[in-house]
Amino acid sequence: MKSRATFSIPVLVGKSETACSGHDICFGLASDRNDSYMVAAGPAFLDGYRKLEKVGHYDLDPQIRIGLTNDGDAPVNLIATSLYVNDTPMHFEKFVVHPARYAELRLSDAAVDAVLAGKSVLIFIRE
């Protein structure tokens, strides 16, 4: 028997000047660059995830998805480092989010594993 559960986690959006804290998934600009967007998980989130892993009754296949809506009046030009953009795999490829459009970004398995190991991960670069 297989089952699936989907959870929404609070996302802190902003410049990554300090480490991600609490139960959050953090998303924002790298502290030293104004074009690089990072994602990381807070220590309380990681602690809870590790406890769930240790239970051993679950076959976990975590995914991190980020919805991106361009609510401006100009196209946003981005470079995906290693993402699925609207379910299309992209590795250091350019993509555009046009005004009033939505793009769903799904991190690669390697990026998710890095986030769950407590690392900050570069997900895209703004041109």
C-alpha positions as CSV (number, residue, x, y, z in Angstrom):
1,M,0.0,0.0,0.0
2,K,1.2,3.5,-0.9
3,S,-0.1,6.8,0.4
4,R,0.8,10.3,-0.3
5,A,0.7,13.4,1.9
6,T,1.3,17.0,0.9
7,F,2.3,19.7,3.4
8,S,2.5,23.4,3.0
9,I,5.4,24.9,5.0
10,P,5.8,28.6,5.9
11,V,8.2,30.3,3.5
12,L,10.3,33.2,4.7
13,V,11.0,35.4,1.7
14,G,13.8,38.0,1.8
15,K,17.6,38.5,1.6
16,S,19.5,35.5,3.0
17,E,21.7,37.6,5.3
18,T,21.3,35.3,8.3
19,A,20.8,31.6,8.5
20,C,17.3,30.3,8.1
21,S,15.6,29.8,11.5
22,G,12.7,28.1,13.1
23,H,10.3,25.9,11.2
24,D,10.6,27.8,8.0
25,I,11.8,27.1,4.5
26,C,13.6,30.3,3.5
27,F,13.8,31.7,0.0
28,G,15.6,34.8,-1.1
29,L,18.6,36.6,-2.5
30,A,22.1,35.4,-1.5
31,S,23.7,37.6,1.2
32,D,26.6,38.5,-1.1
33,R,24.9,38.8,-4.5
34,N,21.8,40.6,-5.9
35,D,21.1,38.1,-8.6
36,S,21.3,34.7,-7.0
37,Y,18.3,33.2,-5.3
38,M,18.7,30.6,-2.6
39,V,16.6,28.2,-0.6
40,A,17.3,26.7,2.8
41,A,15.5,25.0,5.7
42,G,15.4,26.1,9.3
43,P,16.9,23.9,12.1
44,A,13.5,23.2,13.7
45,F,12.2,22.0,10.3
46,L,15.3,19.8,9.8
47,D,15.0,18.4,13.3
48,G,11.4,17.4,12.7
49,Y,12.3,15.9,9.3
50,R,15.1,13.8,10.8
51,K,12.8,12.5,13.6
52,L,10.3,11.4,10.9
53,E,13.1,9.7,9.0
54,K,14.2,7.8,12.1
55,V,10.7,6.3,12.7
56,G,11.4,4.2,9.6
57,H,7.7,3.4,8.9
58,Y,7.7,5.7,5.9
59,D,9.2,5.7,2.5
60,L,9.9,9.4,2.2
61,D,10.2,11.0,-1.2
62,P,10.4,14.8,-0.4
63,Q,9.9,17.5,-3.0
64,I,10.3,21.2,-2.8
65,R,8.1,23.2,-5.1
66,I,8.0,27.0,-5.4
67,G,5.3,28.9,-7.2
68,L,6.5,32.1,-8.9
69,T,4.1,34.7,-10.2
70,N,5.3,37.7,-12.2
71,D,3.0,40.5,-10.9
72,G,5.1,43.2,-12.6
73,D,4.8,44.7,-16.0
74,A,8.1,43.4,-17.5
75,P,9.3,39.9,-18.3
76,V,11.6,38.4,-15.7
77,N,14.7,36.7,-17.2
78,L,16.1,33.9,-15.1
79,I,18.7,31.1,-15.4
80,A,17.6,27.8,-13.8
81,T,20.6,26.1,-12.1
82,S,19.0,22.7,-11.9
83,L,15.2,22.8,-11.7
84,Y,12.0,21.6,-13.2
85,V,10.2,24.6,-14.6
86,N,6.5,23.7,-15.2
87,D,7.7,20.0,-15.2
88,T,10.4,20.7,-17.9
89,P,13.9,19.8,-16.7
90,M,16.4,22.7,-17.0
91,H,20.1,22.7,-16.1
92,F,21.7,26.1,-16.4
93,E,19.1,27.2,-19.0
94,K,17.4,30.5,-19.5
95,F,13.7,30.9,-19.0
96,V,11.3,33.9,-18.9
97,V,8.4,34.5,-16.6
98,H,6.1,36.9,-18.5
99,P,3.9,39.5,-16.8
100,A,0.8,38.0,-15.2
101,R,2.2,34.5,-15.6
102,Y,2.9,31.7,-13.2
103,A,5.7,29.2,-13.2
104,E,6.1,26.3,-10.9
105,L,9.7,25.5,-9.9
106,R,10.5,22.1,-8.5
107,L,14.0,21.5,-7.1
108,S,16.0,18.5,-8.4
109,D,16.4,15.5,-6.1
110,A,20.0,16.6,-5.4
111,A,19.0,20.1,-4.4
112,V,16.3,18.7,-2.1
113,D,18.8,16.4,-0.5
114,A,21.2,19.3,0.0
115,V,18.5,21.4,1.7
116,L,17.5,18.5,3.9
117,A,21.2,18.2,4.9
118,G,21.1,21.8,6.2
119,K,22.7,23.5,3.2
120,S,21.7,26.7,1.3
121,V,21.0,25.9,-2.3
122,L,21.2,28.2,-5.4
123,I,18.1,27.6,-7.4
124,F,18.1,30.4,-10.0
125,I,20.0,33.5,-11.1
126,R,18.3,36.7,-12.3
127,E,19.7,38.1,-15.5
